């Protein structure tokens, strides 16, 4: 659900923000700003907990949390539950917020 920040409903960036808030961190609300606030990481150096961004710099439209082994946690679309899913394309960017 676009704009939802949990805990009963999330959009993709709301899920990421909610999780970071539970860890005591404040991060930007929308995925494009989350990408801007992240340390850019090469794809081959990504680790569980890194953020997987879809789109291009300045026009990020989706974000998930890398879980390892080609999988990510995501709030994929309205009406869907948060789930573990495959990183579905090689066209993504990686960011790290620690």
DSSP file (Angstrom, degrees, kcal/mol; ACC not computed):
  #  RESIDUE AA STRUCTURE BP1 BP2  ACC     N-H-->O    O-->H-N    N-H-->O    O-->H-N    TCO  KAPPA ALPHA  PHI   PSI    X-CA   Y-CA   Z-CA
    1    1 A X    >         0   0    0      0, 0.0     3,-2.2     0, 0.0     8,-0.0   0.000 360.0 360.0 360.0 117.0    0.0    0.0    0.0
    2    2 A X  T 3   +     0   0    0      1,-0.3     3,-0.1     9,-0.1     9,-0.0  -0.268 360.0  13.7 -58.3 132.0    1.7    3.2   -1.2
    3    3 A X  T 3  S+     0   0    0      1,-0.3     2,-0.3     2,-0.0    -1,-0.3   0.350  90.2 138.1  87.4  -5.3    2.7    5.5    1.7
    4    4 A X    <   -     0   0    0     -3,-2.2     7,-2.3     1,-0.1    -1,-0.3  -0.587  29.2-178.4 -81.3 133.0    2.1    2.8    4.4
    5    5 A X  B     -A   10   0A   0      1,-0.3     5,-0.2    -2,-0.3    -1,-0.1   0.162  39.6-170.1-117.2  16.0    4.8    2.7    7.1
    6    6 A X  S    S+     0   0    0      3,-2.4    -1,-0.3     1,-0.1     4,-0.1  -0.092  74.7 170.4  83.8 179.4    3.5   -0.2    9.2
    7    7 A X  S    S+     0   0    0     -3,-0.1     3,-0.1     8,-0.0    -1,-0.1  -0.999 116.1  22.6 -88.1  -3.5    3.2   -2.1   11.3
    8    8 A X  S    S+     0   0    0      1,-0.2     2,-0.3     0, 0.0    -4,-0.0   0.707 134.0  18.6 -91.7 -20.1    0.0   -3.5    9.7
    9    9 A X        -     0   0    0     72,-0.0    -3,-2.4    -8,-0.0     2,-0.3  -0.994  68.0-175.6-149.2 146.5    0.7   -2.3    6.1
   10   10 A X  B     -A    5   0A   0     -2,-0.3     2,-0.3    -5,-0.2    -5,-0.2  -0.986  19.4-152.0-139.9 147.8    3.8   -1.3    4.3
   11   11 A X     >  -     0   0    0     -7,-2.3     4,-2.3    -2,-0.3     5,-0.2  -0.639  51.8 -91.6 -99.7 178.2    5.0    0.1    1.0
   12   12 A X  H  > S+     0   0    0     63,-0.3     4,-1.7    -2,-0.3     5,-0.1   0.926 125.7  38.0 -61.3 -49.4    8.6   -0.9    0.1
   13   13 A X  H  > S+     0   0    0      1,-0.2     4,-2.6     2,-0.2    -1,-0.2   0.816 113.2  57.9 -73.7 -28.3   10.4    2.1    1.5
   14   14 A X  H  > S+     0   0    0    -10,-0.2     4,-2.5     2,-0.2    -1,-0.2   0.877 105.1  51.6 -65.2 -37.7    8.0    2.2    4.5
   15   15 A X  H  X S+     0   0    0     -4,-2.3     4,-2.3     2,-0.2    -2,-0.2   0.943 111.7  46.2 -61.9 -48.4    9.1   -1.4    5.3
   16   16 A X  H  X S+     0   0    0     -4,-1.7     4,-2.3     1,-0.2    -2,-0.2   0.931 114.4  47.6 -61.0 -46.3   12.8   -0.4    5.2
   17   17 A X  H  X S+     0   0    0     -4,-2.6     4,-2.5    12,-0.2    -1,-0.2   0.908 110.5  52.1 -62.9 -42.0   12.2    2.7    7.3
   18   18 A X  H  X S+     0   0    0     -4,-2.5     4,-2.1     2,-0.2    -1,-0.2   0.921 110.1  48.3 -60.5 -45.5   10.2    0.8    9.9
   19   19 A X  H  X S+     0   0    0     -4,-2.3     4,-1.0     1,-0.2    -1,-0.2   0.929 112.2  48.0 -63.4 -45.4   12.9   -1.9   10.3
   20   20 A X  H ><>S+     0   0    0     -4,-2.3     5,-2.8     1,-0.2     3,-0.5   0.893 109.2  54.4 -62.6 -38.0   15.6    0.8   10.7
   21   21 A X  H ><5S+     0   0    0     -4,-2.5     3,-1.9     1,-0.2    -1,-0.2   0.897 103.6  55.2 -61.6 -40.0   13.5    2.6   13.2
   22   22 A X  H 3<5S+     0   0    0     -4,-2.1    -1,-0.2     1,-0.3    -2,-0.2   0.773 107.2  51.7 -62.9 -24.5   13.2   -0.6   15.2
   23   23 A X  T <<5S-     0   0    0     -4,-1.0    -1,-0.3    -3,-0.5    -2,-0.2   0.320 125.9-103.5 -93.2   6.7   17.0   -0.7   15.3
   24   24 A X  T < 5S+     0   0    0     -3,-1.9     2,-0.4     1,-0.3    -3,-0.2   0.655  81.6 125.1  83.2  16.4   17.1    2.9   16.5
   25   25 A X      < -     0   0    0     -5,-2.8     2,-0.6    -6,-0.1    -1,-0.3  -0.879  50.1-147.5-112.4 141.8   18.1    4.5   13.2
   26   26 A X        +     0   0    0     -2,-0.4     2,-0.3    -3,-0.1    -9,-0.0  -0.933  26.4 168.7-106.3 122.6   16.3    7.3   11.4
   27   27 A X        -     0   0    0     -2,-0.6     7,-0.1   -10,-0.2    -6,-0.0  -0.871  41.8 -77.8-128.0 163.2   16.4    7.1    7.6
   28   28 A X        -     0   0    0     -2,-0.3    -1,-0.1     5,-0.2     6,-0.0  -0.117  37.5-126.5 -58.8 160.2   14.6    9.0    4.8
   29   29 A X  S    S+     0   0    0    -12,-0.0   -12,-0.2   -13,-0.0     2,-0.2   0.894  82.9  57.1 -78.2 -44.1   11.0    8.0    4.0
   30   30 A X  S  > S-     0   0    0      1,-0.1     4,-2.4   -16,-0.0     3,-0.4  -0.618  81.9-119.5-101.4 154.2   11.1    7.3    0.2
   31   31 A X  H  > S+     0   0    0      1,-0.2     4,-2.5    -2,-0.2     5,-0.2   0.842 111.3  55.1 -59.4 -38.4   13.3    4.9   -1.7
   32   32 A X  H  > S+     0   0    0     28,-0.4     4,-1.9     1,-0.2    -1,-0.2   0.914 112.5  43.3 -62.7 -41.9   14.9    7.6   -3.9
   33   33 A X  H  > S+     0   0    0     -3,-0.4     4,-1.8     2,-0.2    -2,-0.2   0.846 110.5  56.0 -71.8 -34.4   16.0    9.5   -0.7
   34   34 A X  H  X S+     0   0    0     -4,-2.4     4,-0.6     2,-0.2    -2,-0.2   0.912 107.8  49.1 -62.7 -41.4   17.1    6.2    1.0
   35   35 A X  H >< S+     0   0    0     -4,-2.5     3,-1.2     1,-0.2    -2,-0.2   0.932 109.3  52.3 -61.9 -44.5   19.3    5.5   -2.0
   36   36 A X  H 3< S+     0   0    0     -4,-1.9    -1,-0.2     1,-0.3    -2,-0.2   0.827 110.4  48.3 -60.2 -32.3   20.8    9.0   -1.7
   37   37 A X  H 3< S+     0   0    0     -4,-1.8    -1,-0.3    -5,-0.1    -2,-0.2   0.521  98.6  92.6 -85.5  -6.4   21.5    8.5    2.0
   38   38 A X  S << S-     0   0    0     -3,-1.2     2,-0.5    -4,-0.6    59,-0.2  -0.515  80.4-115.0 -92.7 156.3   23.2    5.1    1.4
   39   39 A X  E     -B   96   0B   0     57,-2.9    57,-2.1    -2,-0.2     2,-0.3  -0.775  41.0-119.7 -80.3 127.4   26.8    4.1    0.9
   40   40 A X  E     -B   95   0B   0     -2,-0.5     2,-0.4    55,-0.2    55,-0.2  -0.553  33.5-169.0 -76.8 132.8   27.0    2.7   -2.7
   41   41 A X  E     -B   94   0B   0     53,-2.2    53,-0.5    -2,-0.3     5,-0.1  -0.954  25.4-111.5-123.9 136.8   28.2   -0.9   -2.8
   42   42 A X    >   -     0   0    0     -2,-0.4     3,-2.1     1,-0.1     4,-0.3  -0.387  32.1-118.0 -62.3 146.5   29.3   -3.0   -5.8
   43   43 A X  G >  S+     0   0    0      1,-0.3     3,-1.4     2,-0.2    -1,-0.1   0.873 114.0  56.3 -53.8 -39.9   26.8   -5.8   -6.5
   44   44 A X  G 3  S+     0   0    0      1,-0.3    -1,-0.3     3,-0.0    -2,-0.1   0.531 106.7  51.0 -75.4  -2.8   29.5   -8.4   -5.9
   45   45 A X  G <  S+     0   0    0     -3,-2.1    -1,-0.3     2,-0.1    -2,-0.2   0.308  79.8 129.6-111.7   5.8   30.2   -7.0   -2.4
   46   46 A X    <   -     0   0    0     -3,-1.4     2,-0.3    -4,-0.3    50,-0.0  -0.281  36.5-168.0 -66.1 149.4   26.5   -7.0   -1.1
   47   47 A X    >   -     0   0    0     21,-0.1     3,-2.5    19,-0.0    19,-0.2  -0.908  37.1 -75.5-131.8 157.5   25.8   -8.5    2.2
   48   48 A X  T 3  S+     0   0    0     -2,-0.3    19,-0.2     1,-0.3     3,-0.1  -0.307 120.9  34.6 -52.9 135.6   22.6   -9.5    4.0
   49   49 A X  T 3  S+     0   0    0     17,-3.1    48,-0.3     1,-0.4    -1,-0.3   0.111  88.7 122.2 100.0 -19.5   21.0   -6.3    5.3
   50   50 A X    <   -     0   0    0     -3,-2.5    16,-3.2    16,-0.1    -1,-0.4  -0.341  66.5-111.5 -68.9 159.2   22.1   -4.2    2.4
   51   51 A X  E     -DC  65  95B   0     44,-3.2    44,-2.4    14,-0.2     2,-0.6  -0.791  19.0-149.8 -98.7 135.3   19.4   -2.4    0.4
   52   52 A X  E     -DC  64  94B   0     12,-2.7    12,-2.1    -2,-0.4     2,-0.4  -0.918  17.7-164.0-104.4 118.8   18.6   -3.4   -3.2
   53   53 A X  E     -DC  63  93B   0     40,-3.2    40,-2.6    -2,-0.6     2,-0.4  -0.849   6.6-153.4-109.7 140.4   17.3   -0.5   -5.2
   54   54 A X  E     +D   62   0B   0      8,-2.7     7,-2.8    -2,-0.4     8,-1.2  -0.934  61.6  32.5-115.3 135.0   15.5   -0.7   -8.5
   55   55 A X  E    S-D   60   0B   0     36,-0.4     2,-0.3    -2,-0.4     5,-0.3  -0.903  94.0 -67.4 121.4-153.8   15.6    2.1  -11.0
   56   56 A X  E >   -D   59   0B   0      3,-0.7     3,-3.2    -2,-0.3    -2,-0.1  -0.925  63.9 -68.4-133.4 160.5   18.5    4.5  -11.7
   57   57 A X  T 3  S+     0   0    0     -2,-0.3   -25,-0.1     1,-0.3    -2,-0.0  -0.221 126.0  18.6 -51.1 131.3   20.1    7.2   -9.5
   58   58 A X  T 3  S+     0   0    0    -26,-0.2    -1,-0.3    -3,-0.0   -26,-0.1   0.240 126.8  57.5  89.5 -12.6   17.6   10.1   -9.2
   59   59 A X  E <   +D   56   0B   0     -3,-3.2    -3,-0.7   -27,-0.1     2,-0.3  -0.239  64.5 157.8-145.0  49.4   14.7    7.8  -10.2
   60   60 A X  E     +D   55   0B   0     -5,-0.3   -28,-0.4     1,-0.1    -5,-0.3  -0.611   9.6 174.1 -76.5 133.6   14.6    4.9   -7.8
   61   61 A X  E     +     0   0B   0     -7,-2.8     2,-0.3    -2,-0.3    -6,-0.2   0.475  58.5  25.9-121.9  -5.2   11.1    3.3   -7.7
   62   62 A X  E     -D   54   0B   0     -8,-1.2    -8,-2.7   -50,-0.1     2,-0.3  -0.988  55.7-170.3-158.2 149.7   11.5    0.2   -5.5
   63   63 A X  E     +D   53   0B   0     -2,-0.3    12,-0.4   -10,-0.2     2,-0.3  -0.997   5.7 175.3-143.4 144.9   13.7   -1.0   -2.6
   64   64 A X  E     -D   52   0B   0    -12,-2.1   -12,-2.7    -2,-0.3     2,-0.6  -0.886  33.4-109.7-137.7 171.3   14.1   -4.4   -0.8
   65   65 A X  E     -DE  51  73B   0      8,-2.4     8,-3.0    -2,-0.3   -14,-0.2  -0.926  34.3-122.6-109.2 119.5   16.4   -5.7    1.9
   66   66 A X  E     - E   0  72B   0    -16,-3.2   -17,-3.1    -2,-0.6     6,-0.3  -0.385  27.5-178.9 -65.0 131.8   19.0   -8.2    0.8
   67   67 A X  E     -     0   0B   0      4,-3.0     5,-0.2     1,-0.3   -19,-0.2   0.486  45.6-104.0-107.4  -9.1   18.7  -11.5    2.7
   68   68 A X  E >  S+ E   0  71B   0      3,-1.0     3,-1.6   -21,-0.1    -1,-0.3  -0.184  94.4  60.9 100.7 160.9   21.6  -13.4    1.0
   69   69 A X  T 3  S-     0   0    0      1,-0.3     3,-0.1    -2,-0.1    -3,-0.0   0.818 131.2 -56.8  53.5  37.7   21.6  -16.2   -1.6
   70   70 A X  T 3  S+     0   0    0      1,-0.3    17,-2.8    16,-0.1     2,-0.3   0.654 111.5 118.9  74.1  15.5   19.9  -14.0   -4.2
   71   71 A X  E <   -EF  68  86B   0     -3,-1.6    -4,-3.0    15,-0.3    -3,-1.0  -0.804  39.2-173.9-115.6 155.3   16.9  -13.3   -2.0
   72   72 A X  E     -EF  66  85B   0     13,-3.2    13,-3.0    -2,-0.3     2,-0.4  -0.989  27.0-120.1-144.3 153.2   15.4  -10.1   -0.6
   73   73 A X  E     +EF  65  84B   0     -8,-3.0    -8,-2.4    -2,-0.3     2,-0.3  -0.797  46.8 166.7 -88.5 134.5   12.7   -9.1    1.8
   74   74 A X  E     - F   0  83B   0      9,-2.3     9,-2.5    -2,-0.4     2,-0.7  -0.992  49.3-140.3-150.2 153.4   10.1   -6.9    0.1
   75   75 A X        -     0   0    0    -12,-0.4   -63,-0.3    -2,-0.3     7,-0.2  -0.884  38.1-174.6-106.4  91.1    6.7   -5.3    0.3
   76   76 A X        -     0   0    0     -2,-0.7     2,-0.3     5,-0.4    -1,-0.1   0.835  46.0 -29.9 -70.4 -40.5    6.1   -6.0   -3.4
   77   77 A X  S >  S-     0   0    0     -3,-0.1     3,-2.1     4,-0.1    -1,-0.1  -0.981  80.9 -57.2-168.2 167.4    2.7   -4.3   -4.2
   78   78 A X  T 3  S+     0   0    0     -2,-0.3     3,-0.1     1,-0.3   -67,-0.1  -0.282 121.0  19.2 -56.8 133.2   -0.6   -3.3   -2.8
   79   79 A X  T 3  S+     0   0    0      1,-0.3     2,-0.3    -3,-0.0    -1,-0.3   0.266 100.9 109.8  90.6 -11.7   -2.5   -6.2   -1.3
   80   80 A X    <   -     0   0    0     -3,-2.1    -1,-0.3     1,-0.0     2,-0.2  -0.693  66.4-122.6 -97.2 150.6    0.6   -8.4   -1.0
   81   81 A X        -     0   0    0     -2,-0.3    -5,-0.4     1,-0.1     2,-0.1  -0.530  38.7 -88.3 -84.7 156.4    2.2   -9.4    2.3
   82   82 A X        +     0   0    0     -2,-0.2     2,-0.3    -7,-0.2    -7,-0.2  -0.436  65.2 170.5 -59.1 134.8    5.8   -8.7    3.1
   83   83 A X  E     -F   74   0B   0     -9,-2.5    -9,-2.3    -2,-0.1     2,-0.5  -0.973  43.1-108.7-150.7 161.3    7.7  -11.7    1.8
   84   84 A X  E     +F   73   0B   0     -2,-0.3     2,-0.3   -11,-0.2   -11,-0.2  -0.830  51.7 162.0 -88.5 125.1   11.1  -13.2    1.0
   85   85 A X  E     -F   72   0B   0    -13,-3.0   -13,-3.2    -2,-0.5     2,-0.1  -0.931  41.8 -86.7-142.7 164.2   11.5  -13.3   -2.8
   86   86 A X  E     -F   71   0B   0     -2,-0.3     2,-0.9   -15,-0.2   -15,-0.3  -0.411  45.8-106.7 -67.0 145.2   14.2  -13.7   -5.4
   87   87 A X        -     0   0    0    -17,-2.8    -1,-0.1     1,-0.1     5,-0.0  -0.712  42.2-154.8 -69.1 110.1   16.0  -10.6   -6.5
   88   88 A X        +     0   0    0     -2,-0.9     2,-0.3     3,-0.1    -1,-0.1   0.377  59.8  25.9 -85.9   2.0   14.1  -10.7   -9.8
   89   89 A X        -     0   0    0      1,-0.0     3,-0.0     0, 0.0     0, 0.0  -0.979  62.4-132.2-153.7 160.3   16.5   -8.8  -12.1
   90   90 A X  S    S+     0   0    0     -2,-0.3     2,-1.4     1,-0.1    -2,-0.0   0.453  87.4  93.9 -90.8  -2.8   20.2   -8.0  -12.5
   91   91 A X        +     0   0    0      2,-0.0   -36,-0.4   -37,-0.0     2,-0.3  -0.643  63.6 106.8 -92.4  79.9   19.3   -4.4  -13.1
   92   92 A X        -     0   0    0     -2,-1.4     2,-0.3   -38,-0.1   -38,-0.2  -0.941  57.8-131.0-148.1 167.5   19.6   -3.0   -9.5
   93   93 A X  E     - C   0  53B   0    -40,-2.6   -40,-3.2    -2,-0.3     2,-0.4  -0.872  18.5-138.6-119.8 154.3   21.8   -0.9   -7.3
   94   94 A X  E     +BC  41  52B   0    -53,-0.5   -53,-2.2    -2,-0.3     2,-0.3  -0.953  21.0 176.3-119.9 134.5   23.1   -1.7   -3.9
   95   95 A X  E     -BC  40  51B   0    -44,-2.4   -44,-3.2    -2,-0.4     2,-0.4  -0.952  14.7-151.3-132.3 155.2   23.3    0.7   -0.9
   96   96 A X  E     -B   39   0B   0    -57,-2.1   -57,-2.9    -2,-0.3     2,-0.5  -0.992   8.5-175.6-129.4 129.8   24.3    0.2    2.7
   97   97 A X              0   0    0     -2,-0.4   -59,-0.1   -48,-0.3    -2,-0.0  -0.976 360.0 360.0-122.5 115.2   23.1    2.2    5.6
   98   98 A X              0   0    0     -2,-0.5    -1,-0.1   -48,-0.0   -60,-0.0   0.355 360.0 360.0-119.7 360.0   24.8    1.4    8.9
